[in-house]
Structure formats: structure tokens, C-alpha cells
Amino acid sequence: MATDRFGIDDRYHDALGVEHETSPETHDAILKAMGMSVDADHPPPTPIQVLRPGDSRALAAPATLTLEDGTVLEVADALPPDLPFGYHSLGDALLIVSPGTCFLPAELRTWGLAVQVYAARSRASWGIGDLADLRRLGRWAREQLGAGVVMVNPLSAATPVPPLEPSPYYPSSRRFRNPLYLRIEEVPGADALGRKLETAANAGRALNSTRRIDRDAVSRLKTAALDAIFDRFVGDPAFDRYWSEQGEALTQFATYCALAQRHGRDWRQWPAEFRRPNGPGVTAFITEEARRVRYHAWVQWLIDRQLASASAEIGVIHDLPIGLDVAGADAWCWQDLMARGMSVGAPPDEFNTNGQDWGLAPFVPHLLRAARYVPFIQTIRALLRHAGGLRIDHVMGLFRLFWIPHALGAAGGTYVLPPDVLRAQPAVAVPRAGAIQRDHARSGHGGGRVDRPRRRRQQGRGPCAQRSRHGSLARKAGREQRPSPGRAGRRSDRGDLPNAGHRPVARPAGHAG
């Protein structure tokens, strides 16, 4: 197998061991999506240096070193030995100082529950599990069962336009979270609604009577209550600090939400003046609709408060989806970095013999590098906020992603290699949060076979592998047994398959069946 200068593999083996050659049509379509031509030279270089323990710190020439906190140092022939982990500037280059491996607590050994928060509803829920339910469940698991962690589904934000996207793995934004998980009664100012709140709560709890989670009905009730509370909101210094800390990212997300509610869920179909986040039309909209933009920022602050409260009870392992809704908020913000006419997926495996197209938009590798990986850095940092750990869905996507041209379908896909620098990012971010990083990798889950050199590089950087019962059964049924690595978590299910089984346990008082 060979990889060209753009990171495109000339062939691959699927999970069943079948070799597939990359067709000229596939290769040309991927190049076009990258904004490159067949006869183009290497992608434009972007000066980035990764410094890991043991790497040489020698410099070819004196330079100005600007640390992440703004400290400016003049360095002569070598970098300082005590550089903090993080993202710094060395002259015109980005300098990433990485610990080399992801943080793991000493003698780590724990267990916990894997929880779909939306399904963990209680009698107090409004038709869907929420962050108060997570807080209660975490306290019960810790105090009554001795659990150390709770691993949750992605809490990522969906576009706030009905019908709401039901899949947590198809996010509008991976940096911000879904308001459906708010416990309305715990929002500051909710008590002032009086009978209106009681009426809304009764209507919400009535939704618990059916096993189906009606996200649109939940959203109507919670949005109406939040609108009424916000009408009385006069400000809070803690909210101002939160917005200042989140900065432009939160402003753009809140603006997208306000625009989507007016013009529809797909920014590509909006009036031309609103299709780019830095356009004059958007700037005018932020001024004219300042109250509505402020509302969506306020909602994110409320979620952050309630998530912090839940995380105080037990370590919460968050889940990083592999991609983005191309019509959503993050894609609107970073549209110039996304591959057009492409989605990511997986070649055939034992559970999906025709392959999979997940409909998620990939980043163009050399454009992501030119942006100094800001999208990925912001995403990892956001997910590690109030986190006890991080699960990276399809972690081998940091080594290669299966790109599918829309015109060719999953059968016309092949692998594209992201830049090696991308794999240093989680190791930099995780120590700041004191979080455990977990990958979801069973031979690179859902991604075909992973060659040994790439798997060794991944294991050498310290994330805990996560093994599923389904994967073990598949190997026992006809493929080689591969022992779990020493640092591994095991679960009885996979995110895209039904549970392999369960053991009945007592549930927290007040939780629905």
C-alpha cells in the first residue's frame, strides 16, 4: 500500500481482508474536494513543530518565542527545558509542546456505567433524561455501587430547528451542548414562572408515559419555558465571565442558532448575506438581533452550570463524534476548511457488509493544518470541560479516514491520512483537564484493518483502548484472537449496535423503568 503526497492511499484492505484499489475516479474526486488538481505539487506547507520529551531543542537561529499565556522570550540556540505543554509561537511557526502520551492516573483501575443520558429519565424528567438525572445517577453509582466513572453519549448541540436531529453522532456543533438536557426547574429564575412552570412540567412529565423520546415535543416545552425565564433575565456576572471566556466561538454559535431559527437548518440555503460568519450581513444581524443571540449564549451557560454540578458527583467520560453535520453550526464557522461533496464512513465489515456512509463532513488535511488546528483544539478543549475522561469515537480516524465521494457511494471510497501533528492534540489537552482518554478501537472500529505500524504508534501515545463484547465474539467466531492491551476498558455493547445483554440492578429511587 502506498500513500501519495496528498495523503490518499492507493488501496486498502477492509475488515474482511479483501483488498480494494483506489480508482482514478475516486482519487480525482478527493483531489477536487481538497481544492487541488491532479498535476498539483505538494499542498502548501504550514510551519508547525511538535516537541515531545526527548526531542532535540536546538535551534538553527535565534527566534522570538511567544508562550500561550502571552509571555515573550528571546531564544538563541535552544528552547528552554521547562516549556509548558500547550500551543506557542516560535517566530512564524506554531510550536506544540506535547507530553507525548495521554495522561493516566497512577495505578488506574476503575469501573463505571455507560449511559445514554436521553434514556436515563426519571419521574421528574420532561420526557427525556437530563443533567439533573445524570447528577443523581452518578451519585447513586458512586455511593451505592462503588463506580468511578459514567460514560455518556455525545451531549453535542443539534440545530435548534424542528425536526430535531435525533442522533448524538450527527452534531451541529461538537463545541457546545444540547439544551434538551437542561433541568428547567433548576434554571435561575424558573421559580418566578409560578403556575406556568407547573403546567409545563406536568406536560413534560406526561411524555414519560411513552417509551419513544419525542425530542420535538420536549423542545417545544423547554424552549417556551426558557423564553419566559429569559424575558426576566437582567444579567449575571457569572454569565458575562462565561461568554468572555468562550469568546468568538460562542458568539458565532449563538448567531448560527438565531439565524437557523429564522432561515432554516441548512446555512447553505440561507440568503447569501448570511452564509459566511464574518460577512457584513451577519455583523449587522448580531447588532439587530442582539437579544436573541444573547439568549442562545445564555442557554449554553445554563448547560455548563448544570454539567459542572453533575460532574462533581462522579467522573464523566464524554464522547467525541468523528465528524460534523455539514449543514450545522461548526461547518458554517469552518466552511472554508471542509471537503465539499465528501462524507466519511467505513468500508465493509462483519456487521455492515456494504460499507457505511455516515454523512459527516471531513476537514481537508492541509487546510486544517494551515488553520493551525484551531477547530480540533477548540473541540477537544470544549469536550474536556468538566470531564473525567474522553472517548474518541473511531479513534483511528486520527490516523486515516475513509472518504466517500457523494457521486460514487461507499463502494467508491478510500482512505485519506490526516497530518501526523493531529495526533498530538489530545495528549496536549488531556493533562490540563486531568482526564483519561479512551479510544473506541477494535481493529480501528468501523474502519477496516489497521496496519501494525499505525496501531503501535497509537498505542504508544497512551490512550486506553476500549473493547466491545461484539468485537470479541466476532473474533471467536472465525478470526484470530487478539489480547486486550494492558490499558483497556471493556463494554458489553458498541455505540452502533444493540446491547449484548444486561444484568438487572436496582435503580436510583425516582428513576423511570
N, C-alpha and C positions, 0 to 999 in steps of 0.2 A: 504494500500500500504506500502510495506517495501523496504528498500534500503540496499544492502549488503555492506560489508567493502570496496568494490572496487567502490562504488557509482552507482551500477547498480540496477535500480528499478525492482521489481518482477512483476509489472503490471502497466498499465496506462489507463486513460480514454481519448479518442480522443475528438475532438471539438464537436462531435455529442452526446457525453455522453456514447459511447459504451466502455465497459471495454475489454482490451486485456491483456492476461497473457504473460509474457516473457517466451519463450520456452527455454528448455535446450540447443538447438542448437544455439539460439541467444546468450544466456549467455556465452556459451563456446567460440563462435566466438569472442565476445567482449574481453573476458579474454585473448585469444590468441593475439589479436591485441594490447592489453596493455603489452604484454610480460610477462604475469602472467599465472600460472597454476591453475586448479580448486582447488587443495588442498593447494595452497599457503596461507601464512599468510597475514596480512595487508601489503599494499605497504610500501616500505622503508620510514621512516619518514625523513622529512627535517625541521630543526629548523627555524620556521618563527613565528613572533609575530606581531599582528596588535594592535596598540594603538590608541584608539578613545577617544574623550572628555569624561571625567567621568570615564575612566578605571583606575584601580589601577596602580601606577607607582612604586610600591615596588619591590625590587629585593631580591632574595634569597641569593645572594652572590655578592661581588664586581666583576666588569667586566670592560672591555675596550669598550667604545662607540666611534665608528668612524662615523662621520656625512658624509652626501653625498658630501659635499664640501671638504672633507679630514681632517677636524678638528678632533683631537683625544682628548677624555675626559676620565678620570678615574672616574668611578661612584661607590659609595659604597653601600648604602642601598636603593636608589631610583633614578629614572630617573629625569632629570631636568624638571621643569614645562613648560619651553619655547622652547621645541624641535620644530624645523621647520617641516612642513609637507614634507614628502619625504621618501626616502629609505636609511636607515642607517644600520650599522652593530653593533650588540651587542654581543661581543665575536665572536662565530662562527655562530650566528643566524642572519637572516635578520630581521630588525625592520622596519615595515611600520607604519609611523605616519600619520594617516588619519584624516581629519576633520569630518568624519562620514557621512556627506551628501555632495552632489554635490553643487557647487557654483551656486547661483542665484542672479542676481542683485536685489536691493531693489525695491519693487513695480513693478516688471517686468510685462509689458503689451505691446505687440507689435504685428505686423503682417508682413508678407512678402510673397515672391513668392517662389514656389517650381519649380526649373529649371533643366531640363535635358540639361546640357551645350552643349553636342554634337548636340542637335537640335536647340539651340539658335543662329543659324548662321546669319550673316549679309551679305551685299553685298561685304564686304571686306574679308569674310571668304574664306578659301580654301576647300570648300566642307563640313566643319564641324565647329560647334561652338567652339570658343577658349577662352582663358583667357582675351584677349582684348575685346571680345564680352561680357564676364561676367562683366568686369570692367564697360563697357558702360551701360549695363543693370542695374547694381547695382546703378550707379549714377542716371540714369533716374528714377528708382523705388524710390530712396530716395528723390530726388528733386521734381519730378512731382507727385508722388503718396503718399509720406509720409511713405513709407515702412521702416522697421527697419532691416530686415534680408532678405537674399536669401539663400534658402536651395538647395544644389546641389546634383546631383548623385555622387557616388564614382568616384574620379579622379584617382584611383589606376592604377598602371602600368600594362600593358599587356606584355607578352613575345614578343620581337621585331622580330618575325618571321612570315611571311605570311603563311596561312591566319590569320590575327589578331583576337584575341578573341573579339567578339562584346559586350559581357555582362560586364558591370561595376561591377557586383556582383560575377564575377569569376576571381579574380585578381591574377596575378603572384606575385605581392607584394602589401601589404597594406601600406608599409612604404614609398614608392616612387611613382611618378606620371607619367601619360601617356604623352609622347611627342606630341601626336596628338593635344593636347590643346595649343601648343605654337603658338603665332602670329609671324611668321618668320620675317616680316618686322621690328619688334621691338627687334630682337636679335642684340646685339652689333656686328658690323662688317658686317651686312647684306647689307648695302649700297654699300660696296665695290664690290658686285657681279654685279652691274650695270644692263645691259640688260638681263643677265641670271636670275636675280631675277624677273625682269618684266615678262619675258617669263613664269617662274614658277608660278608667281602669277596669270597670265591670265589663265593658265591651271587649277590652283586650283579653281579660281572663276567660271570657266566653270562647275565645279562639282556641283555648286549650282543649276543648271538648272533641276536637277532631285531630287525628294523627297527622294530617297534612299541615305543613307550615305555610301559611298564606302570607308571604312577605309583603305583598302589596297592601293587604288589609292592615297588617301590623304597621307598615309605613304610614298609611293614612292617619291612623290613630296617634302614633307617636309624633308625626310631623305637626299635626294640629295642636297637640299639647305643647310641643317645643315652640311653635309660633306664638302661642298665647303667653308662655313664660318669657320669651324674648321681648315681647311687647312691653314688658315691665322692667326689662334689664337696663340698668343705668350705668353699668360698668363695674369692673373689679380689677384692682391692681394685679392680681394673680393672672387674670386673663391677658392683660396688657403685656406682662412679662412673657407669658407663653407665646403670644403672637410675635413679640420681638425676637424671641429665641428661635422660632421656626422660620421667621423672615419671609423672603420672597416665595419660597416653596409653598407655604400655607396660603399666602395671598393669591398665588396662581391657582391652587387647588380650589379655594373658595370661589374665585372668579369663574372657573370652569363650571362648578356646580350651579352657580347663579345663571350662567349663560345656557347651560343644558336645560334647566327648567323653563327657560324662555324659548329656546330654538331647537330643542330636541337632543337626543342622546349622542348623536354622531357629529363631532366637530367638523368633519369633512363636508357635511351638508349644511353647515351654518352659512349665513351671509358672509361674503368674502372678507368684510372688515373685522370679523371676529375669529377668523381661522388661525391667526398667529397670536400667541400670547403677548408678544411685545409690540403689536401693531397699535396705531393711534386709535382705532375704533375700540379696542379693549381698554386702553388707558382712559378714554372718555367714559366707557361703561363702568369702570371701577369707581370713578368720581360720581357718576349719576346714580348708580345703584350701590352706594357705599354701605347702606344699612343692610342690604341683602347679602353682600359679600361678607360683612361683619358677622351676620347670622351664621353662615357656614363655618367661619373660623371659630366662632363661639361653640358650636356643636362639637368640633374637634377637641376643643379644650375640655368640654364636659366628658367626652370619652376618655381623654388622657387621665383625668382625675379618677374616674371610676376604675380604669385599668390599673392605675397605681394602687388603689385600695385592694383590688383582687390579688395583685401580685405580692402584696405584703403578707398574705396568708400562706403562700406556697410558691416555689419556683415555677414560673410559667414558661414553657418552651413554645416559642412562636414558630410559625411556618412561613417560609419564603416561597411563593409561587414562582414557577420558572419563567413566566412571561406576563404580558400585558394585553388588555383589550385594546386593539388598535384604534377604537373609537373613543377611548376613555381619557381621563384627565392626564395621566402621566405621558401618554402618547401625544396628546395635544402640546404639552410642555416641551417634549423632546422629539418632536416630529422630524426634525432635520437629521436625527441620528438613527431613525428606524428604517428597516429594509421594506420597501414598498412591494406589494404583490407576493409577499412571502409569509409563511407561518412556520412554527416549529412543531415537531411531533416526534414520532418514533417509527422505526422500521418494524417488520413483523416480529412477533414473539409468540410464546406459547399460549398467551391469553388473547392476543389480537393478531390473528394470522394475516390480516390485510394491512397491517400497519395502522398508525394513528396520526390524524391531523388535529392538533389541539386548537388551531385557530388563533394562536398567540403570536404577536409580532416580535421578531428578533431585532436586536441592535446590530448595526453594521460595525464590525470589529474596529476598523481603522478610524471610523468617525467617533466611536466611543472613546478610543484612545486619545484622539485629538481634543475631546471634551474633558480630558484628564480624569475620566471615570466618575465624574460628578454624579450622574444618575445612579450608578451602582453604590457609590459611597453613601449618598443620601438614603438610599433604600435600606442598606444594611444598618445604618445608624438608627433609622426610624424603627426598624423591627426589634432592635436591641434595647429600645427604651422600655423600662420596667420589665425586662426579660430575665429569666433564669436560664435560658438556653435558646438555641436557634436550630431548627431543622431546615435544611436546604433541599427543597424538592428537586429530584433529578439532579443531584449534585454534579454528576459527570458532565452536565451542561457547561461547567466551568472549564472543561477540557475539550468538549466538542458538542455541537448542537446539530440536530437533524433538521435541515432546512427543506421546506417543501414549496416549490413554485405553485401558486394557485392554479395556473393553467395545466399543470401536469399531475397534480394529486400526489398522494403519499407514495405511489409507486415510482414517481419521478423525483424523489428526494435524495439527498446525500448529506454527508457530514461537513460542517464548517467549523474550523478551530478558532476559538476566541484567543486574544493575546494572552501570553503566559502571565503577564502582570495582573490580570483579572483575578487570578487565584491567590494573590497575596492579600486581597482586600479583607476577607473575613478574618484572617489572622491578625490584621491590624485593629479591626473594630472590636472583636470579641473581648480582648483583655480589658478594655475600658468599661465594659458592662459586667465583667466578672462572669460571663455566660459560657455555657457549654455549647459547642457547635456540634450538631448532628447532621449527617447526610442521610439521604434515602437512596442507598446504593445496593442493589442486589445485581451484581454484574453491570453496574450502571443502570439502575432501574428504568425500564421502558426505553432504553437507548441502544439496544443491541449489545454485541460483545464489546468489552473494553479491553484493549491490549494491555499486557502486563506492565510495560514501562509507565503508561499513564496511570494505571491503578497504583503502582508503587509510589509515584510522585504524590498522588492524592493521599495515600495512607501516611506518607512521611510528613505531611503537614498537619497532622494531629486531630482531624475531626473524628468523632465516634461514628463508626458505621452503624446502620440500622438494618436489621434483618427481619424479614417477614415470614410468617408461617407458610404463606403461599409459595414463596421462593424455595423454602426448604423442601416442601412437598414435591415441587416440580423437579428438583434435583434428584430426590429419592426415586421419582417415577422413571428416570431414564438417563439422567445426566450425572456428571461427576459430583461427588460431594466436595464442597469447599468449606473448610472450617471457618468459623467466625473469627475475626481478629480479636485481639485481647481487649480492645476498647470498642465494645459493640453493645448496642441496645437491641432488644428483640421485641417484636409486637406480633399480635395474632392476626393482624389484617394489613392491607395496603390501602392507601388513600383512594384508589380507583377500583377496588374490589370489595364485595361484601365481607362481613366478618366471618372468620373461620369458625367461630363458636364463642361462647362466653360462659363464665361461671357466675351464677347468681350471687349477689352480695346484698347486704342491707343497704338501703339508700338513705340519704340525709332526710330527716323529718321535713315534710313540706314539699319534697320534690315529687313531681308527677311520675307516673309509671312509664 
